[in-house]
Amino acid sequence: MIMYTTMPLEYIFENQEAVDEQKVQELTFGDVTMMVESTGTFEGKIIRLISPNPQDYLNPRFAPGQKIYFRPDLGG
């Protein structure tokens, strides 16, 4: 991404550390990958959708801000 601005980079990226400190993880639900911010033990809020399929972006279940419930992968 190219940003054309006269603002110093310190102002643009001043909250970047706060975003990195959040409990954000990448989850896969079926064929859809998303970035989820943890809001509880087994629940989270969708931050961003990562999918090559445009139909996934039209699905209201995967809209940013929606709550998602999941269970951990026990690896067994």
C-alpha positions, 0 to 999 in steps of 0.5 A: 500500500502506498500512502501519499501524505504530509503527516509524519508516520508517527501519527499514522502508526501511533496505535499500531502497538495497541493493535498488536497487543490485542489477542488476535488470531487467524482461524479457518472456518470451512474454507474461510480464513478470518482474523478474530479478536478473542473476547472470551475463552471460546468466543471472538469478534471477526476483525477481518475476512481473508478469502479468495471467494467473493461470495464469502464477503456477502455472507452476513455470518462473516461480516466484521464485528460478528461474534463467532464461537469456536472450540480449540483444536485438541490435536488428538 
